[in-house]
């Protein structure tokens, strides 16, 4: 007896359901992609980019220089931040010398780089950018948060170009080992948020959820896919950048001011006990940063959080002016006014 194969039961409704879901998903993805691109173009159309784009190797980088004088002040933003983080500081520095803010490769208006996002690479890219933009040394470097790694490595790599430094609530190479465990959990949460932004930004979801900045100047620079990707890449390179910075050594007798946030301001994402422990460790590390130079000083900015340049920009301007005056007093005859 020949056995006949059992016919497969067909479920045309299931196939139609799956196809319908796929069509809807593709439609929403396409609509989100179109929405994101239209919004980005609109924001940038009505908020003109200051400064200019400079050809650097195979990409373009954004730099905005204002004012006249020497030494020039170079503003280095923190992890994932564009030039806009200095918007309250730069105009006041331009009143007494030349000052430049810029977007690191992949952030803001700068196109992405194929290279790693460690601080030594960022420092080298800044060096090439300043040369291409016609901004000659000497420089006073100002680094906020992780930007402190970048400027310290710049000074290590190109020490003959740097005459002064201001560290604005700068990261410390040992902070990951000296913070309480709760901070490590929080950093993991921040990285997962960054991953969410990277994967969903092309389809406009962060914008729809109100995660992009309300300030159109910041939104035009920061709310885009390549900025989200660059931010995550810098996060993943943080420990490597810390190790490189730890090996960079000290600054000799270079004029240095370390600005630190108010230790009485506690991070809301941590328990009160963990927040206090974090601030205590942070203040100790800030004191250590001031000891990088024999002419280093630390200033605690009361009422300020981590973004001192936004909370109390006058404190940053005064510190830069202080370093500027020290440099002019020591090397004035050799510097152009």
N, C-alpha and C positions, 0 to 999 in steps of 0.2 A: 504494500500500500504506500502510495506516495503522499508525503505530508506537504500540505500547502502552507506557505508562509503566512503568519498572522498579519493581516493588514494593520498598519499604524493608524492609530486614532488621530485624526486631524482636528486641530483647534484653530480655525481661521480667526476667531475673535481674539485669541491670545496674540497671534501674529500682528493683527491690526493694532492691538493695544501697544505692543512694543514699538511698532513703527511710529505710531502716533506720539508716544513719549519721546522717542528720538527726534522726531520732527520738531516737537515743542522745545526740547532742550537746545537743538541747533538754532532754532529761531531766536530763543532768548539770548543765547551766546552771541549771535550775530547782532542782535539789537543792542546788547550791552556793549559790544565792541564799538559799534557805531556811536552810541551815546557817549562813551568815554572819549573817543577821538574828537567828537564835536565839542564837548565841554572843554577839553584841553586846548583846542584851537581857539575857542571863544575867550577863555581866560587869558591866553597869551596875546590875543589880538587887542584886548582892552587893557592890558597891563604890560606896556613895553619893557623889554629887557634893558636894564642899564648896562653900561660898559660895552664890551665887544667880544666876539668869538675869535679865538686865535687857533690857527692850524698847528697842531702838535702831533708829529709823526703822522699816523693815519686817521686821526680824529680831530675834533675841534673842542676847545675848552673855553669856558666863560670866565672872564676876569673884568672887574670894575675898579678902576683906579681914579681917585679924585685928589685934589689938592696938589701942592708943590712943595718941594723941599727934600732934605736928606738928614738923617737916614729915613728910608721909606718904612712904613709900618705894614706888615703883611698879616692879615687876619685869617686864622685857620679854624674852621668850624669843627664841631664835635661829630660823633658818629651819626651818619645819615642826614646831617644838616646841610643846607645850602647856604649861599652867601647871605640870605635874608636874616640869619640869626644875628648879624651885625648891623642891622638897619638903624638902630638907635645910637650906635657908637660911631660909625664911619663919618657922618657929616661933621661931627665935632672934632675928630682927629684931623680931618681935611683942612681945618682952620689953621693948623700950625705945621703940617708936613704932608707929604704924599702918603696915601694910604690905599691899599688894595684888598678887596675881598674877592673870593673866587669860588667856583664850584668844582669840587673834585671830580675826576672822571666818573661818569655814570650818574652824577647827582645834578639836580637843577637843570641848567641849560647846557651842561657839558655832555658830550657823547661818551658812551661806555669805553672801557679799556679791556683788552684781552688779558692783561696781566693780573696777578693776584692783588688783593686789596689790603695787604699788610702795610704798616706805616712807613717802612723803608721805601717801598715802591711809590707810595703817595708823596713822600718827600722828594724823591727823584723826579716825579712828574711835575711837582711844583717848581723845582729848579729849572726844568726845561721850559715851563710856561713863562716864568719871569724873564728868562732870556729872550724868548720869542716875542714877548709883549714889550720889550724894551724898558724893563724896570731894573736898573742897575743896583747892585749892592752899594753900601752896606744896608742891612735890614734889622729892624726890631721885629721879632716874631711873637705873635700873640696866639696862644692855643687854648681853646675851650674843651674841657672834658677829654675825650679820646684824642682830640686835636693836639693835646699836650704831648702825646707820643710822637705825633707827626713832626712838631717843631723841634723837639729834642733830638730826633733822629736827623732832621735837616741840619741842625747845628753840629751834629757829630760828623755828618758826611761832608758838609761845606762850611767848616768852622771859620774860614777866613772871610765869609760873607756876613756873619751874624755878629752884631755888636750889643744886642740887648734882647731881653725876653720877658714876657708877661704870661703867666699861667693862670687861666681863669677856671677855678674849681676843676683843676686838671686830674685826669686819671693817674693812678699810681701803679707801677708794674706789679706790685704784690697784693693789690686789693682783693683779687679773687681768693687768695689764701688767708686773708685777714678779716674778711667780712663774715658775719654769722651765716649758718646754713640756710636760713630763711631767704637771704638775699640770692643765694644760688638758685633756689626754687623760683624766685621772682624773675631772675634773668632767663631761666628756661621758658617762663611764660611769655616774656618779651620776644624771645626768638620765635616761639610758635605764632605770635601775633604778626611778626615780620614775615613769616612764611605764608600766612593767610593773605597778607597784603600782596605779596609777590604773585601768588597764584590767581588772585581774584581781580587785581587792578586792571588787567587788560579788558575785563568785561564790565567795568564800571561799578562793581558791587561796593567797594569802599566809599565811593562817592555817593552812591544811593543811601548808604547807611550813615552818612554824615561824618565819616572818619577823616575826610579831607579838611584842611584848615579853613575857617570862615574868612580869614584875611585873604583877599584875592591875590595880593602880591606873593604870599607864601604858597597859596594853592597853585598859582600858575607855575611856580618853580618846582614844587615838591610833589604834587599829586599826579604822578605818572608811573609807568611800569618800570622804566630803567632806574628811577630813584629807589623804588621798593626793592628791586633786585640788588642794587649797590649796597643799600642799608643792611640787608641780610648778609651779603658777602663780607662787609666790615665786621659784623657781629661774629661770624664764623672765624675770622682772622684775628679776633681780639687777643687771644692768649699768645699767639705768635708775635703780634705787635708788642705785647707787654714784655715778652722775653727779649726781643731785640732792643727795646728801650732800656731795660735793666742793664744790658751789656754796654750801653752807650757811654757810660761814665759821667763825670761831673762837668761843670761849665766854667771852672776856673774862677776868675774874678769878674765875670760878665755881670753887668747890672741886671738884676732879676727881681721881679715882684710876683708873689704868689697870692692870688685872691681866692678866698674860701667862703663858701656859703655859711649862713647863720646856723650854728650848731643847735640852736633851739628850735629850728624848723625841722619837724620830723616827717619822714616819708609816709604818706597815707596808706600806701600799699603794704606796709609792714606792721606787725604788732608793735605797741609802744616800746616794749622791752627790746625787741630786735632793732627798731629804729634808733633808739638811744645808743645801743652797742655799735650800730653802723656809723653813726655820727662821731662817736668817740674814736673809732678806728680811723675814720676819714680825717679827723682833725690831726691825729698823730701823723698820718701819712702826708698831710699838707705841710706840716712842720718840717718833715724830712725833705720835701721838695724844695723848700726855701733854703735848705743847707746844700743844695747842688752848687751854689756859688758862694764864694766868700763875701759877696756883696748882696746876697739874697735877703729879702724881707718878706714876711707874711702879713696880710691884712685880712681880717674877718669882716665881711660885709653884713652888718646886722639887717635883718628883715629880708634877706635875699635867699632864694632857693638856688638850685643848681645852675639855672640860667642867669648868672649875675649880670650879663650884658643886656638882658631884657628887664630884669627886676630893678637894677640900680646901675644904669649905663654910665652915670657920672663917676662911679667908683672905678670902672674900667678905664674911662678916658683919663681920669686923674693919674692912675697908675702908669698908663702908657706915657703920659706927659712927664711924669717923674723920671721914668727910664730914659726918655728922649732927652731931657735936660742933663741927666748924668752923662749920656754919650756925648752930647754937644760940648759939655764942659771939659771932657777929657780929650776929645778929638776935634773940637770945633774948627780950628784953623784948616784942617784937611777936608772938611765937609762943605758941600755947597749949601748956601742958605735956602 
